[in-house]
Structures are given as C-alpha cells and as structure tokens.
Amino acid sequence: MPKDKKRLSKNAKAALKTLNESKLLAATKAAHAGAGEEFKSSVVTPRTNTTAIKPRPNKKRG
C-alpha cells in the first residue's frame, strides 16, 4: 500500500512561499536589468573627494 504524503508544516509552507516569491522577483529584475542600460554611462567619473576615508574615532564613555 502506498504511503500518504505528509502535510507541510506552517514553517515549510512559508519557506516555499518566500522561495517562489524570490524566484519571481529575480526573474522580473533580470527582465528589467537590460531595459535601463542605455541610460548608464560607460565612463567612470573620478571621485571629487581625494582625502583618505578614515574610521570614526572611539569616543570615551562615562
């Protein structure tokens, strides 16, 4: 006698739903990615700020 399929848990259903949505989102992004390339400039503009990017100093607390 064949085994019945187990029902999916709520967490498994939610995971499947998010996975399908992310695949759909990725497909739509891929479709729109080629559409906006004519507006992108191929020349890289130099940075206006030539000073080094320094980390923030540790503040004394208390």
PQR file of N, CA, C, O and H, with PARSE charges and radii, in Angstrom:
ATOM      1  N   MET A   1       0.835  -1.180   0.000 -0.4000 1.5000
ATOM      2  CA  MET A   1       0.000   0.000   0.000 -0.0000 2.0000
ATOM      3  C   MET A   1       0.890   1.258   0.000  0.5500 1.7000
ATOM      4  O   MET A   1       1.810   1.348   0.813 -0.5500 1.4000
ATOM      5  N   PRO A   2       0.634   2.236  -0.901 -0.5600 1.5000
ATOM      6  CA  PRO A   2       1.492   3.420  -0.971  0.2800 2.0000
ATOM      7  C   PRO A   2       1.321   4.313   0.252  0.5500 1.7000
ATOM      8  O   PRO A   2       0.234   4.422   0.820 -0.5500 1.4000
ATOM      9  N   LYS A   3       2.420   4.945   0.639 -0.4000 1.5000
ATOM     10  CA  LYS A   3       2.381   5.848   1.795 -0.0000 2.0000
ATOM     11  C   LYS A   3       1.729   7.163   1.390  0.5500 1.7000
ATOM     12  O   LYS A   3       1.932   7.655   0.279 -0.5500 1.4000
ATOM     13  H   LYS A   3       3.303   4.857   0.177  0.4000 1.0000
ATOM     14  N   ASP A   4       0.945   7.725   2.302 -0.4000 1.5000
ATOM     15  CA  ASP A   4       0.358   9.037   2.060 -0.0000 2.0000
ATOM     16  C   ASP A   4       1.445  10.108   2.215  0.5500 1.7000
ATOM     17  O   ASP A   4       2.397   9.945   2.978 -0.5500 1.4000
ATOM     18  H   ASP A   4       0.780   7.326   3.204  0.4000 1.0000
ATOM     19  N   LYS A   5       1.276  11.195   1.475 -0.4000 1.5000
ATOM     20  CA  LYS A   5       2.237  12.285   1.596 -0.0000 2.0000
ATOM     21  C   LYS A   5       2.013  13.008   2.917  0.5500 1.7000
ATOM     22  O   LYS A   5       0.877  13.201   3.350 -0.5500 1.4000
ATOM     23  H   LYS A   5       0.503  11.327   0.855  0.4000 1.0000
ATOM     24  N   LYS A   6       3.099  13.401   3.543 -0.4000 1.5000
ATOM     25  CA  LYS A   6       2.993  14.174   4.779 -0.0000 2.0000
ATOM     26  C   LYS A   6       2.568  15.589   4.444  0.5500 1.7000
ATOM     27  O   LYS A   6       2.948  16.137   3.410 -0.5500 1.4000
ATOM     28  H   LYS A   6       4.022  13.244   3.191  0.4000 1.0000
ATOM     29  N   ARG A   7       1.783  16.171   5.322 -0.4000 1.5000
ATOM     30  CA  ARG A   7       1.394  17.573   5.135 -0.0000 2.0000
ATOM     31  C   ARG A   7       2.560  18.460   5.514  0.5500 1.7000
ATOM     32  O   ARG A   7       3.335  18.144   6.416 -0.5500 1.4000
ATOM     33  H   ARG A   7       1.474  15.726   6.162  0.4000 1.0000
ATOM     34  N   LEU A   8       2.673  19.588   4.805 -0.4000 1.5000
ATOM     35  CA  LEU A   8       3.730  20.534   5.112 -0.0000 2.0000
ATOM     36  C   LEU A   8       3.372  21.338   6.355  0.5500 1.7000
ATOM     37  O   LEU A   8       2.208  21.667   6.580 -0.5500 1.4000
ATOM     38  H   LEU A   8       2.043  19.845   4.072  0.4000 1.0000
ATOM     39  N   SER A   9       4.370  21.644   7.149 -0.4000 1.5000
ATOM     40  CA  SER A   9       4.141  22.475   8.337 -0.0000 2.0000
ATOM     41  C   SER A   9       3.973  23.929   7.908  0.5500 1.7000
ATOM     42  O   SER A   9       4.221  24.280   6.754 -0.5500 1.4000
ATOM     43  H   SER A   9       5.316  21.376   6.966  0.4000 1.0000
ATOM     44  N   LYS A  10       3.550  24.766   8.847 -0.4000 1.5000
ATOM     45  CA  LYS A  10       3.372  26.183   8.537 -0.0000 2.0000
ATOM     46  C   LYS A  10       4.697  26.815   8.130  0.5500 1.7000
ATOM     47  O   LYS A  10       4.755  27.631   7.210 -0.5500 1.4000
ATOM     48  H   LYS A  10       3.348  24.481   9.784  0.4000 1.0000
ATOM     49  N   ASN A  11       5.760  26.427   8.830 -0.4000 1.5000
ATOM     50  CA  ASN A  11       7.074  26.985   8.510 -0.0000 2.0000
ATOM     51  C   ASN A  11       7.517  26.554   7.116  0.5500 1.7000
ATOM     52  O   ASN A  11       8.098  27.348   6.376 -0.5500 1.4000
ATOM     53  H   ASN A  11       5.714  25.765   9.578  0.4000 1.0000
ATOM     54  N   ALA A  12       7.250  25.315   6.759 -0.4000 1.5000
ATOM     55  CA  ALA A  12       7.639  24.830   5.436 -0.0000 2.0000
ATOM     56  C   ALA A  12       6.832  25.528   4.344  0.5500 1.7000
ATOM     57  O   ALA A  12       7.369  25.862   3.287 -0.5500 1.4000
ATOM     58  H   ALA A  12       6.778  24.670   7.360  0.4000 1.0000
ATOM     59  N   LYS A  13       5.545  25.747   4.599 -0.4000 1.5000
ATOM     60  CA  LYS A  13       4.714  26.462   3.624 -0.0000 2.0000
ATOM     61  C   LYS A  13       5.202  27.893   3.443  0.5500 1.7000
ATOM     62  O   LYS A  13       5.271  28.395   2.321 -0.5500 1.4000
ATOM     63  H   LYS A  13       5.109  25.476   5.457  0.4000 1.0000
ATOM     64  N   ALA A  14       5.543  28.551   4.555 -0.4000 1.5000
ATOM     65  CA  ALA A  14       6.035  29.923   4.481 -0.0000 2.0000
ATOM     66  C   ALA A  14       7.356  29.980   3.734  0.5500 1.7000
ATOM     67  O   ALA A  14       7.591  30.907   2.958 -0.5500 1.4000
ATOM     68  H   ALA A  14       5.488  28.143   5.466  0.4000 1.0000
ATOM     69  N   ALA A  15       8.225  28.993   3.961 -0.4000 1.5000
ATOM     70  CA  ALA A  15       9.510  28.953   3.272 -0.0000 2.0000
ATOM     71  C   ALA A  15       9.317  28.752   1.770  0.5500 1.7000
ATOM     72  O   ALA A  15       9.992  29.393   0.965 -0.5500 1.4000
ATOM     73  H   ALA A  15       8.035  28.241   4.592  0.4000 1.0000
ATOM     74  N   LEU A  16       8.403  27.869   1.395 -0.4000 1.5000
ATOM     75  CA  LEU A  16       8.124  27.658  -0.033 -0.0000 2.0000
ATOM     76  C   LEU A  16       7.577  28.922  -0.684  0.5500 1.7000
ATOM     77  O   LEU A  16       7.933  29.255  -1.814 -0.5500 1.4000
ATOM     78  H   LEU A  16       7.855  27.348   2.049  0.4000 1.0000
ATOM     79  N   LYS A  17       6.708  29.619   0.041 -0.4000 1.5000
ATOM     80  CA  LYS A  17       6.104  30.840  -0.490 -0.0000 2.0000
ATOM     81  C   LYS A  17       7.173  31.908  -0.723  0.5500 1.7000
ATOM     82  O   LYS A  17       7.200  32.547  -1.775 -0.5500 1.4000
ATOM     83  H   LYS A  17       6.418  29.348   0.959  0.4000 1.0000
ATOM     84  N   THR A  18       8.050  32.099   0.261 -0.4000 1.5000
ATOM     85  CA  THR A  18       9.098  33.109   0.097 -0.0000 2.0000
ATOM     86  C   THR A  18      10.080  32.716  -1.001  0.5500 1.7000
ATOM     87  O   THR A  18      10.589  33.577  -1.718 -0.5500 1.4000
ATOM     88  H   THR A  18       8.027  31.580   1.116  0.4000 1.0000
ATOM     89  N   LEU A  19      10.345  31.429  -1.132 -0.4000 1.5000
ATOM     90  CA  LEU A  19      11.247  30.962  -2.184 -0.0000 2.0000
ATOM     91  C   LEU A  19      10.664  31.244  -3.564  0.5500 1.7000
ATOM     92  O   LEU A  19      11.368  31.718  -4.456 -0.5500 1.4000
ATOM     93  H   LEU A  19       9.931  30.730  -0.549  0.4000 1.0000
ATOM     94  N   ASN A  20       9.379  30.952  -3.735 -0.4000 1.5000
ATOM     95  CA  ASN A  20       8.727  31.209  -5.022 -0.0000 2.0000
ATOM     96  C   ASN A  20       8.671  32.695  -5.327  0.5500 1.7000
ATOM     97  O   ASN A  20       8.857  33.104  -6.473 -0.5500 1.4000
ATOM     98  H   ASN A  20       8.807  30.567  -3.011  0.4000 1.0000
ATOM     99  N   GLU A  21       8.411  33.520  -4.287 -0.4000 1.5000
ATOM    100  CA  GLU A  21       8.369  34.967  -4.494 -0.0000 2.0000
ATOM    101  C   GLU A  21       9.748  35.496  -4.886  0.5500 1.7000
ATOM    102  O   GLU A  21       9.868  36.363  -5.752 -0.5500 1.4000
ATOM    103  H   GLU A  21       8.261  33.188  -3.356  0.4000 1.0000
ATOM    104  N   SER A  22      10.789  34.963  -4.237 -0.4000 1.5000
ATOM    105  CA  SER A  22      12.133  35.442  -4.553 -0.0000 2.0000
ATOM    106  C   SER A  22      12.536  35.039  -5.968  0.5500 1.7000
ATOM    107  O   SER A  22      13.221  35.795  -6.656 -0.5500 1.4000
ATOM    108  H   SER A  22      10.692  34.258  -3.534  0.4000 1.0000
ATOM    109  N   LYS A  23      12.113  33.850  -6.407 -0.4000 1.5000
ATOM    110  CA  LYS A  23      12.411  33.438  -7.776 -0.0000 2.0000
ATOM    111  C   LYS A  23      11.699  34.348  -8.769  0.5500 1.7000
ATOM    112  O   LYS A  23      12.265  34.737  -9.790 -0.5500 1.4000
ATOM    113  H   LYS A  23      11.556  33.236  -5.847  0.4000 1.0000
ATOM    114  N   LEU A  24      10.440  34.685  -8.453 -0.4000 1.5000
ATOM    115  CA  LEU A  24       9.668  35.562  -9.327 -0.0000 2.0000
ATOM    116  C   LEU A  24      10.304  36.941  -9.360  0.5500 1.7000
ATOM    117  O   LEU A  24      10.406  37.560 -10.419 -0.5500 1.4000
ATOM    118  H   LEU A  24       9.980  34.369  -7.624  0.4000 1.0000
ATOM    119  N   LEU A  25      10.735  37.424  -8.190 -0.4000 1.5000
ATOM    120  CA  LEU A  25      11.366  38.731  -8.105 -0.0000 2.0000
ATOM    121  C   LEU A  25      12.667  38.749  -8.899  0.5500 1.7000
ATOM    122  O   LEU A  25      12.958  39.722  -9.595 -0.5500 1.4000
ATOM    123  H   LEU A  25      10.653  36.921  -7.329  0.4000 1.0000
ATOM    124  N   ALA A  26      13.437  37.692  -8.798 -0.4000 1.5000
ATOM    125  CA  ALA A  26      14.696  37.609  -9.540 -0.0000 2.0000
ATOM    126  C   ALA A  26      14.435  37.600 -11.043  0.5500 1.7000
ATOM    127  O   ALA A  26      15.181  38.206 -11.812 -0.5500 1.4000
ATOM    128  H   ALA A  26      13.201  36.902  -8.232  0.4000 1.0000
ATOM    129  N   ALA A  27      13.382  36.915 -11.456 -0.4000 1.5000
ATOM    130  CA  ALA A  27      13.054  36.866 -12.886 -0.0000 2.0000
ATOM    131  C   ALA A  27      12.643  38.236 -13.396  0.5500 1.7000
ATOM    132  O   ALA A  27      13.039  38.631 -14.493 -0.5500 1.4000
ATOM    133  H   ALA A  27      12.775  36.423 -10.832  0.4000 1.0000
ATOM    134  N   THR A  28      11.856  38.967 -12.617 -0.4000 1.5000
ATOM    135  CA  THR A  28      11.434  40.299 -13.057 -0.0000 2.0000
ATOM    136  C   THR A  28      12.605  41.269 -13.057  0.5500 1.7000
ATOM    137  O   THR A  28      12.692  42.132 -13.930 -0.5500 1.4000
ATOM    138  H   THR A  28      11.535  38.646 -11.726  0.4000 1.0000
ATOM    139  N   LYS A  29      13.518  41.136 -12.077 -0.4000 1.5000
ATOM    140  CA  LYS A  29      14.694  42.006 -12.063 -0.0000 2.0000
ATOM    141  C   LYS A  29      15.574  41.729 -13.277  0.5500 1.7000
ATOM    142  O   LYS A  29      16.124  42.656 -13.871 -0.5500 1.4000
ATOM    143  H   LYS A  29      13.447  40.435 -11.368  0.4000 1.0000
ATOM    144  N   ALA A  30      15.707  40.455 -13.646 -0.4000 1.5000
ATOM    145  CA  ALA A  30      16.517  40.097 -14.799 -0.0000 2.0000
ATOM    146  C   ALA A  30      15.896  40.652 -16.078  0.5500 1.7000
ATOM    147  O   ALA A  30      16.609  41.064 -16.993 -0.5500 1.4000
ATOM    148  H   ALA A  30      15.259  39.703 -13.163  0.4000 1.0000
ATOM    149  N   ALA A  31      14.562  40.661 -16.139 -0.4000 1.5000
ATOM    150  CA  ALA A  31      13.890  41.182 -17.321 -0.0000 2.0000
ATOM    151  C   ALA A  31      14.071  42.694 -17.433  0.5500 1.7000
ATOM    152  O   ALA A  31      14.196  43.236 -18.531 -0.5500 1.4000
ATOM    153  H   ALA A  31      13.983  40.326 -15.396  0.4000 1.0000
ATOM    154  N   HIS A  32      14.082  43.372 -16.273 -0.4000 1.5000
ATOM    155  CA  HIS A  32      14.212  44.833 -16.286 -0.0000 2.0000
ATOM    156  C   HIS A  32      15.662  45.286 -16.313  0.5500 1.7000
ATOM    157  O   HIS A  32      15.923  46.459 -16.580 -0.5500 1.4000
ATOM    158  H   HIS A  32      13.980  42.932 -15.380  0.4000 1.0000
ATOM    159  N   ALA A  33      16.597  44.418 -16.052 -0.4000 1.5000
ATOM    160  CA  ALA A  33      18.004  44.805 -15.994 -0.0000 2.0000
ATOM    161  C   ALA A  33      18.509  45.266 -17.360  0.5500 1.7000
ATOM    162  O   ALA A  33      19.295  46.211 -17.433 -0.5500 1.4000
ATOM    163  H   ALA A  33      16.385  43.465 -15.834  0.4000 1.0000
ATOM    164  N   GLY A  34      18.082  44.634 -18.417 -0.4000 1.5000
ATOM    165  CA  GLY A  34      18.524  45.007 -19.756 -0.0000 2.0000
ATOM    166  C   GLY A  34      17.862  46.263 -20.267  0.5500 1.7000
ATOM    167  O   GLY A  34      18.359  46.876 -21.212 -0.5500 1.4000
ATOM    168  H   GLY A  34      17.443  43.867 -18.357  0.4000 1.0000
ATOM    169  N   ALA A  35      16.750  46.666 -19.670 -0.4000 1.5000
ATOM    170  CA  ALA A  35      15.996  47.806 -20.177 -0.0000 2.0000
ATOM    171  C   ALA A  35      16.673  49.132 -19.858  0.5500 1.7000
ATOM    172  O   ALA A  35      16.566  50.070 -20.649 -0.5500 1.4000
ATOM    173  H   ALA A  35      16.346  46.168 -18.903  0.4000 1.0000
ATOM    174  N   GLY A  36      17.366  49.244 -18.724 -0.4000 1.5000
ATOM    175  CA  GLY A  36      17.917  50.529 -18.314 -0.0000 2.0000
ATOM    176  C   GLY A  36      19.359  50.745 -18.684  0.5500 1.7000
ATOM    177  O   GLY A  36      19.949  51.736 -18.254 -0.5500 1.4000
ATOM    178  H   GLY A  36      17.452  48.482 -18.082  0.4000 1.0000
ATOM    179  N   GLU A  37      19.950  49.875 -19.454 -0.4000 1.5000
ATOM    180  CA  GLU A  37      21.369  50.001 -19.761 -0.0000 2.0000
ATOM    181  C   GLU A  37      21.682  51.154 -20.706  0.5500 1.7000
ATOM    182  O   GLU A  37      22.811  51.644 -20.711 -0.5500 1.4000
ATOM    183  H   GLU A  37      19.470  49.070 -19.803  0.4000 1.0000
ATOM    184  N   GLU A  38      20.730  51.595 -21.494 -0.4000 1.5000
ATOM    185  CA  GLU A  38      21.028  52.679 -22.428 -0.0000 2.0000
ATOM    186  C   GLU A  38      21.234  54.006 -21.701  0.5500 1.7000
ATOM    187  O   GLU A  38      21.780  54.944 -22.282 -0.5500 1.4000
ATOM    188  H   GLU A  38      19.813  51.196 -21.489  0.4000 1.0000
ATOM    189  N   PHE A  39      20.802  54.103 -20.430 -0.4000 1.5000
ATOM    190  CA  PHE A  39      20.957  55.346 -19.684 -0.0000 2.0000
ATOM    191  C   PHE A  39      22.204  55.345 -18.807  0.5500 1.7000
ATOM    192  O   PHE A  39      22.593  56.392 -18.289 -0.5500 1.4000
ATOM    193  H   PHE A  39      20.358  53.341 -19.958  0.4000 1.0000
ATOM    194  N   LYS A  40      22.830  54.198 -18.635 -0.4000 1.5000
ATOM    195  CA  LYS A  40      24.029  54.135 -17.806 -0.0000 2.0000
ATOM    196  C   LYS A  40      25.228  54.637 -18.600  0.5500 1.7000
ATOM    197  O   LYS A  40      25.386  54.326 -19.781 -0.5500 1.4000
ATOM    198  H   LYS A  40      22.514  53.347 -19.055  0.4000 1.0000
ATOM    199  N   SER A  41      26.072  55.422 -17.929 -0.4000 1.5000
ATOM    200  CA  SER A  41      27.257  55.919 -18.619 -0.0000 2.0000
ATOM    201  C   SER A  41      28.371  54.897 -18.503  0.5500 1.7000
ATOM    202  O   SER A  41      28.542  54.272 -17.457 -0.5500 1.4000
ATOM    203  H   SER A  41      25.944  55.675 -16.970  0.4000 1.0000
ATOM    204  N   SER A  42      29.117  54.730 -19.562 -0.4000 1.5000
ATOM    205  CA  SER A  42      30.199  53.763 -19.559 -0.0000 2.0000
ATOM    206  C   SER A  42      31.483  54.377 -19.007  0.5500 1.7000
ATOM    207  O   SER A  42      32.426  53.650 -18.696 -0.5500 1.4000
ATOM    208  H   SER A  42      28.978  55.239 -20.411  0.4000 1.0000
ATOM    209  N   VAL A  43      31.535  55.718 -18.879 -0.4000 1.5000
ATOM    210  CA  VAL A  43      32.720  56.396 -18.373 -0.0000 2.0000
ATOM    211  C   VAL A  43      32.624  56.482 -16.857  0.5500 1.7000
ATOM    212  O   VAL A  43      31.613  56.927 -16.313 -0.5500 1.4000
ATOM    213  H   VAL A  43      30.768  56.309 -19.132  0.4000 1.0000
ATOM    214  N   VAL A  44      33.689  56.050 -16.178 -0.4000 1.5000
ATOM    215  CA  VAL A  44      33.717  56.121 -14.728 -0.0000 2.0000
ATOM    216  C   VAL A  44      34.149  57.510 -14.316  0.5500 1.7000
ATOM    217  O   VAL A  44      35.208  57.979 -14.733 -0.5500 1.4000
ATOM    218  H   VAL A  44      34.510  55.689 -16.621  0.4000 1.0000
ATOM    219  N   THR A  45      33.344  58.179 -13.501 -0.4000 1.5000
ATOM    220  CA  THR A  45      33.687  59.534 -13.065 -0.0000 2.0000
ATOM    221  C   THR A  45      34.614  59.457 -11.866  0.5500 1.7000
ATOM    222  O   THR A  45      34.407  58.623 -10.985 -0.5500 1.4000
ATOM    223  H   THR A  45      32.483  57.799 -13.163  0.4000 1.0000
ATOM    224  N   PRO A  46      35.630  60.305 -11.811 -0.5600 1.5000
ATOM    225  CA  PRO A  46      36.544  60.278 -10.670  0.2800 2.0000
ATOM    226  C   PRO A  46      35.882  60.843  -9.421  0.5500 1.7000
ATOM    227  O   PRO A  46      34.942  61.634  -9.503 -0.5500 1.4000
ATOM    228  N   ARG A  47      36.382  60.429  -8.272 -0.4000 1.5000
ATOM    229  CA  ARG A  47      35.822  60.927  -7.022 -0.0000 2.0000
ATOM    230  C   ARG A  47      36.248  62.368  -6.809  0.5500 1.7000
ATOM    231  O   ARG A  47      37.390  62.728  -7.097 -0.5500 1.4000
ATOM    232  H   ARG A  47      37.146  59.787  -8.205  0.4000 1.0000
ATOM    233  N   THR A  48      35.332  63.205  -6.303 -0.4000 1.5000
ATOM    234  CA  THR A  48      35.668  64.598  -6.034 -0.0000 2.0000
ATOM    235  C   THR A  48      36.439  64.721  -4.729  0.5500 1.7000
ATOM    236  O   THR A  48      37.234  65.647  -4.568 -0.5500 1.4000
ATOM    237  H   THR A  48      34.405  62.913  -6.069  0.4000 1.0000
ATOM    238  N   ASN A  49      36.223  63.819  -3.812 -0.4000 1.5000
ATOM    239  CA  ASN A  49      36.879  63.835  -2.522 -0.0000 2.0000
ATOM    240  C   ASN A  49      38.145  62.984  -2.603  0.5500 1.7000
ATOM    241  O   ASN A  49      38.059  61.767  -2.766 -0.5500 1.4000
ATOM    242  H   ASN A  49      35.578  63.066  -3.943  0.4000 1.0000
ATOM    243  N   THR A  50      39.310  63.605  -2.492 -0.4000 1.5000
ATOM    244  CA  THR A  50      40.553  62.855  -2.626 -0.0000 2.0000
ATOM    245  C   THR A  50      41.182  62.518  -1.280  0.5500 1.7000
ATOM    246  O   THR A  50      42.199  61.827  -1.236 -0.5500 1.4000
ATOM    247  H   THR A  50      39.380  64.594  -2.359  0.4000 1.0000
ATOM    248  N   THR A  51      40.593  62.997  -0.172 -0.4000 1.5000
ATOM    249  CA  THR A  51      41.162  62.684   1.139 -0.0000 2.0000
ATOM    250  C   THR A  51      40.861  61.235   1.486  0.5500 1.7000
ATOM    251  O   THR A  51      39.908  60.642   0.978 -0.5500 1.4000
ATOM    252  H   THR A  51      39.767  63.559  -0.207  0.4000 1.0000
ATOM    253  N   ALA A  52      41.688  60.675   2.360 -0.4000 1.5000
ATOM    254  CA  ALA A  52      41.508  59.286   2.749 -0.0000 2.0000
ATOM    255  C   ALA A  52      40.252  59.131   3.597  0.5500 1.7000
ATOM    256  O   ALA A  52      39.888  60.026   4.361 -0.5500 1.4000
ATOM    257  H   ALA A  52      42.462  61.156   2.773  0.4000 1.0000
ATOM    258  N   ILE A  53      39.601  57.993   3.454 -0.4000 1.5000
ATOM    259  CA  ILE A  53      38.420  57.704   4.269 -0.0000 2.0000
ATOM    260  C   ILE A  53      38.908  57.098   5.574  0.5500 1.7000
ATOM    261  O   ILE A  53      39.454  55.995   5.596 -0.5500 1.4000
ATOM    262  H   ILE A  53      39.897  57.266   2.835  0.4000 1.0000
ATOM    263  N   LYS A  54      38.704  57.839   6.672 -0.4000 1.5000
ATOM    264  CA  LYS A  54      39.214  57.399   7.970 -0.0000 2.0000
ATOM    265  C   LYS A  54      38.076  56.845   8.817  0.5500 1.7000
ATOM    266  O   LYS A  54      36.944  57.319   8.720 -0.5500 1.4000
ATOM    267  H   LYS A  54      38.261  58.735   6.655  0.4000 1.0000
ATOM    268  N   PRO A  55      38.365  55.849   9.642 -0.5600 1.5000
ATOM    269  CA  PRO A  55      37.319  55.340  10.541  0.2800 2.0000
ATOM    270  C   PRO A  55      37.009  56.355  11.629  0.5500 1.7000
ATOM    271  O   PRO A  55      37.842  57.201  11.955 -0.5500 1.4000
ATOM    272  N   ARG A  56      35.824  56.268  12.181 -0.4000 1.5000
ATOM    273  CA  ARG A  56      35.432  57.187  13.252 -0.0000 2.0000
ATOM    274  C   ARG A  56      36.250  56.883  14.498  0.5500 1.7000
ATOM    275  O   ARG A  56      36.526  55.719  14.788 -0.5500 1.4000
ATOM    276  H   ARG A  56      35.147  55.581  11.917  0.4000 1.0000
ATOM    277  N   PRO A  57      36.645  57.929  15.247 -0.5600 1.5000
ATOM    278  CA  PRO A  57      37.423  57.678  16.464  0.2800 2.0000
ATOM    279  C   PRO A  57      36.546  57.067  17.558  0.5500 1.7000
ATOM    280  O   PRO A  57      35.340  57.306  17.622 -0.5500 1.4000
ATOM    281  N   ASN A  58      37.185  56.277  18.408 -0.4000 1.5000
ATOM    282  CA  ASN A  58      36.453  55.692  19.543 -0.0000 2.0000
ATOM    283  C   ASN A  58      36.204  56.784  20.574  0.5500 1.7000
ATOM    284  O   ASN A  58      37.141  57.442  21.027 -0.5500 1.4000
ATOM    285  H   ASN A  58      38.165  56.083  18.356  0.4000 1.0000
ATOM    286  N   LYS A  59      34.946  56.975  20.944 -0.4000 1.5000
ATOM    287  CA  LYS A  59      34.605  58.017  21.916 -0.0000 2.0000
ATOM    288  C   LYS A  59      34.751  57.465  23.327  0.5500 1.7000
ATOM    289  O   LYS A  59      34.477  56.293  23.588 -0.5500 1.4000
ATOM    290  H   LYS A  59      34.185  56.440  20.577  0.4000 1.0000
ATOM    291  N   LYS A  60      35.186  58.333  24.222 -0.4000 1.5000
ATOM    292  CA  LYS A  60      35.264  57.941  25.622 -0.0000 2.0000
ATOM    293  C   LYS A  60      33.860  57.997  26.212  0.5500 1.7000
ATOM    294  O   LYS A  60      33.116  58.951  25.983 -0.5500 1.4000
ATOM    295  H   LYS A  60      35.408  59.285  24.010  0.4000 1.0000
ATOM    296  N   ARG A  61      33.516  56.986  26.957 -0.4000 1.5000
ATOM    297  CA  ARG A  61      32.171  56.924  27.532 -0.0000 2.0000
ATOM    298  C   ARG A  61      32.261  56.901  29.047  0.5500 1.7000
ATOM    299  O   ARG A  61      33.154  56.283  29.626 -0.5500 1.4000
ATOM    300  H   ARG A  61      34.120  56.211  27.142  0.4000 1.0000
ATOM    301  N   GLY A  62      31.316  57.588  29.675 -0.4000 1.5000
ATOM    302  CA  GLY A  62      31.196  57.511  31.132 -0.0000 2.0000
ATOM    303  C   GLY A  62      31.901  58.540  31.889  0.5500 1.7000
ATOM    304  O   GLY A  62      31.850  58.545  33.119 -0.5500 1.4000
ATOM    305  H   GLY A  62      30.590  58.090  29.204  0.4000 1.0000
TER
END
